Amino acid sequence: MRRILTIGLVLIPALPFLSCGERLPSPRSAERIITRHFHSYGKKFKESDFGKHKLERVEVREIREMQKGMAEVESYLTLKEGPVYWVRVSLRKKTLGWKYLAWETLGAR
């Protein structure tokens, strides 16, 4: 009896961690993925605006589900002493979290 109670006390708090997780990334995780991608993009393409100007801020405006396991994030990217880009980033749900898939520019100011 005591052993069953012990196993129950261990498994009950672990149940939320065993589930499949959220269908959409949180704004914080989307911001981190976008920041990390455009930082490495700027290192790879030094002649682009992202290579010439450091990324100052990422503002996530909207997160939509494209299909199960895929999300679309619209955000504003503010560059230091440079333009503000409005981009759409596609993310895919993988085993250990959300991963970058593709991006497109929707506009610049």
N, C-alpha and C positions, 0 to 999 in steps of 0.2 A: 504494500500500500504506500509506504513511504517513498519507494522508488518511482512509482507512477506519479505521485505528487511532484517529485523533483523534476521528472521529465516534463510534466505539464508546465511547471513554472519556467522552465528553460525555453520550451517551444512557443508558448503564447506570446512573449514579447518579440520573438523572432519572426512571426508570421508576416508583419508588414514588409520585412526585408526579403522575404521569399517570393513576394508577388512580382509581377512583371514591371511594375513602375508606372510612371506617368506617361500619358500619350503625347504630351507636349513638353519641350524643355522649359525650364524656368527662365525668366528674363535674365537672371544672374548667370546661369550656365551658357545661355545664348551669347551674352555679352563677352564672356571669357573666351568662347570658341572664336567669335568674330575678331576680337582683339588679337588673339594668338595668330590667326590666319593672316591678317593684314600686316602684322609685324614681320612675319616671315616673308610675305609677298614683297614688302618694301625692301628687304635684304636681297631678295632674288632679282628684282627688277628695279635697279637703282635710278633709272631715268624716268620712272613713273612718278606721279604725285605722291604715292605712298612711300617711295624711296627717297624723294627730295624733302618731304615734310613728315615729321614724326606724328603718329596717331595720338591725338590728345584725349578724345572722348568718344565712346560709343553709346548712343541712345537708342534703345530698342523701342520701336513704336508699336509693332504688332507681331503676334505669333499665330500662324494658322497651320492647321493640319492639312497636308496635301493628300495623304492616304495613311493607313496604319503604318507606323514606323518612319514616316517622313514628315518633316515640318518645314515651313517657309517663314523666315524672319525678315521683316522690313525694319531697317534701322537707319539712323543718321550717323555718319562718321565725320567727326570734326578733326581737321588736321591743324597743327600749329603753323600759323602764318600761311595758311593755304585755304583751299575751298572746303565746303561742307558737301559731302556726297550722300545721296540717298540711295541705298543699296538693298537688294533682295538676296538673301543667303538661304540656300537649301541645306538642311541638315538631315542626317539619317540616324535612326536609333540602332546602335550596335550593342554587343553584349555588355560592354563596360561603360555605356553612356552614349551621348550624342556626338556624332562626328561630322565634320564639314564635308559637303558634297560639291556645291557649285555656288557662284555668285554672279550677279549682273548689276550694272549701274542703272538706276532709274532716273537720275538727274544730279545736277551739281549746282551749287550757289556760290 
